[in-house]
C-alpha cells in the first residue's frame, strides 16, 4: 500500500472514532468502546514486545493492574491530584518491569513466555492476598474521576471520557509508530528476525529488549490507570492471566507487527464476546472455536489478510 | 522434624500429579514444539467424566477410570488432527493461540456437561496409615504409587519400544527421522493420545485427592509448565525431578510460611533456578 493511501486510511479511521459516540444509540456500546480504547493502549504495548521484538510476554494485564492500583492508592493515601497519579502510574509500572524484565529476558521463546506468566500469577496472588494494601478480592471503590465536579469539562460524562481515552489512545498509537520507525524500532525488528546476528554485529540486544519490555509495560500501566479512573472501582479479577492472554489475542487477531493490528484486535477482543451473548452458555465454546478457525485460516491476522487481498487487487487493477 | 517429613510426604503426592501433567506437556513440546495450554482443561475433563461415570451411572471406580482413559486417547488424537496439524508449519505463536482457543472450548464444554459446582470423585479408600508419627492417608499412598507406576511405564515405553524410539528420533531431528522412514504423521497422534491419557490420570487424582472445579485445569497447566522450566523442556527425568521439587516446595511453603503465598514461593524458586541454570535442573546445556 502506498504511504499516501495509508495516511488516508488512518485519517478515515480517526474520523470514524471521533464520530463513533454520535453513531452509537445503545449506551452500553459506548461503555464497551471506552474499554476497547483502553485495550488499544495495552495492545499497542503488547505489540512492541510480542509483534516487533518477537518475545511473547504474558504479563500485560498484570502490568495494567500495577498501573491501576498505583494510581488509585497514590490518590487515596498521598492525596495527589488525579492527573499526576495517572502520569505516575506508568512510571511505577516501569520500575516493576525493569525488575522483572532484567532477569526474565535472559531466557528466550517459551521459557520467557512462561516466566512472564508466572510474574502475572504472582501479581494476581499479591493483589488478592495483600489485604492491608489492596483490600483483596473486594477491591478498591470510589476512585475519583479526573477534573473537578464543576470544571468546564465533566469527566463523569461517559462521552467526555470516551474522547479523553481516544486522545490518549491516538497519542500512544502515534508513539508506537514513532518507536517502530526509529533506529531502535529497526533494531527490535532485527532481534525478532535474528537475535544472534544482532549480537554478532556488536549491538547489545539485551538493552533493546529491556527497553521494549519496559515501554510495553508503561503502555499497560497507563491503560490500567485510565481503566481505574473510568470504572471508579478495581479488583484483581480483571488483571489475571486470562486478560493477559486477551492482550496477546488482540495483537495476533488484529495483525502482529503492524500498527493497525492492535487497534482492530482490541475492538474484536472486547466486542466479539458481547456479540456472542446470543449463544448463551455456549459463548465460551464458540469464542474458542472462532479463535482456532481464525488462526488456522488467517494466520497473519486481520490486517495481514487484508494486506494480502489488497496487493492482489492492486496487481490485477 | 516429623512436621517437615509430613509436609514432604504431602508434597510428594501433589508433586506426583504435577509430574503426570508435566510428562504430557513435555512429550508434546519435545516432538512438536507446542505449548499445549489446553492440557489442564482436557485433564479435568477426564476427572469430570470419571466422576460422572461413578456417581451418575454407578460404574465401579476402576472401570470408570478405564473408560475415561480410552476417551482421553481419542480426544488427544482428535485435538492433534483437527486443531494442531493445520498450524504445524506456521509460527509457533499460532499454535499457542490455537491452544488458548482449545482451552476456552474445553472449559466451556466442561461447564456445559458437568456444571460449575465443584465435584469430588468418591473413593472408599478412607484408611489412614501412621508411620512413625507421619500420617499417610491410604488414598494419598495409592496416588503416589500410581504416579510412580505411570512414570515408570512411560519411561520404558519411550526408552525401550520401537514407537518410543521413533518419538525420540523425531524430537531429536525431525528431518533425519523422516529420512529414516519414521512416519511423522502418526507419531504426533501417538504422542497426543498418550499425553492426554496421562493427563486424564492426573485429573482423576486431583478429583479424588482434592476437587475439580472450573479454572482448576488452567492453574494446573501453569504448574505443569513451571515444572518443565524447573526440569528442562522436553526431558522426562527433568519433569520427574521438577514436579517433585515444585510439589515439595509448595507443601513446605504452605506448612511453614504461608498457604496464601505458596504459589508465589513456588514461582520464585522456579525463576531462581532459571537464572542459575537456564536449561533447567536436568536439561542439557
Boltz contact constraints between the chains, C-beta under 6 A:
constraints:
  - contact:
      token1: [A, 56]
      token2: [B, 93]
      max_distance: 6.0
  - contact:
      token1: [A, 103]
      token2: [B, 275]
      max_distance: 6.0
  - contact:
      token1: [A, 107]
      token2: [B, 278]
      max_distance: 6.0
  - contact:
      token1: [A, 110]
      token2: [B, 35]
      max_distance: 6.0
  - contact:
      token1: [A, 114]
      token2: [B, 225]
      max_distance: 6.0
  - contact:
      token1: [A, 114]
      token2: [B, 229]
      max_distance: 6.0
  - contact:
      token1: [A, 118]
      token2: [B, 267]
      max_distance: 6.0
  - contact:
      token1: [A, 122]
      token2: [B, 264]
      max_distance: 6.0
  - contact:
      token1: [A, 122]
      token2: [B, 267]
      max_distance: 6.0
  - contact:
      token1: [A, 125]
      token2: [B, 263]
      max_distance: 6.0
  - contact:
      token1: [A, 125]
      token2: [B, 264]
      max_distance: 6.0
  - contact:
      token1: [A, 129]
      token2: [B, 260]
      max_distance: 6.0
  - contact:
      token1: [A, 245]
      token2: [B, 100]
      max_distance: 6.0
  - contact:
      token1: [A, 252]
      token2: [B, 97]
      max_distance: 6.0
  - contact:
      token1: [A, 281]
      token2: [B, 112]
      max_distance: 6.0
  - contact:
      token1: [A, 284]
      token2: [B, 104]
      max_distance: 6.0
  - contact:
      token1: [A, 284]
      token2: [B, 108]
      max_distance: 6.0
  - contact:
      token1: [A, 285]
      token2: [B, 105]
      max_distance: 6.0
  - contact:
      token1: [A, 285]
      token2: [B, 108]
      max_distance: 6.0
  - contact:
      token1: [A, 287]
      token2: [B, 104]
      max_distance: 6.0
  - contact:
      token1: [A, 288]
      token2: [B, 101]
      max_distance: 6.0
  - contact:
      token1: [A, 288]
      token2: [B, 104]
      max_distance: 6.0
  - contact:
      token1: [A, 288]
      token2: [B, 105]
      max_distance: 6.0
  - contact:
      token1: [A, 289]
      token2: [B, 105]
      max_distance: 6.0
  - contact:
      token1: [A, 291]
      token2: [B, 101]
      max_distance: 6.0
  - contact:
      token1: [A, 292]
      token2: [B, 83]
      max_distance: 6.0
  - contact:
      token1: [A, 292]
      token2: [B, 98]
      max_distance: 6.0
  - contact:
      token1: [A, 292]
      token2: [B, 101]
      max_distance: 6.0
  - contact:
      token1: [A, 295]
      token2: [B, 94]
      max_distance: 6.0
  - contact:
      token1: [A, 295]
      token2: [B, 97]
      max_distance: 6.0
  - contact:
      token1: [A, 295]
      token2: [B, 98]
      max_distance: 6.0
  - contact:
      token1: [A, 296]
      token2: [B, 86]
      max_distance: 6.0
  - contact:
      token1: [A, 296]
      token2: [B, 87]
      max_distance: 6.0
  - contact:
      token1: [A, 299]
      token2: [B, 90]
      max_distance: 6.0
  - contact:
      token1: [A, 299]
      token2: [B, 94]
      max_distance: 6.0
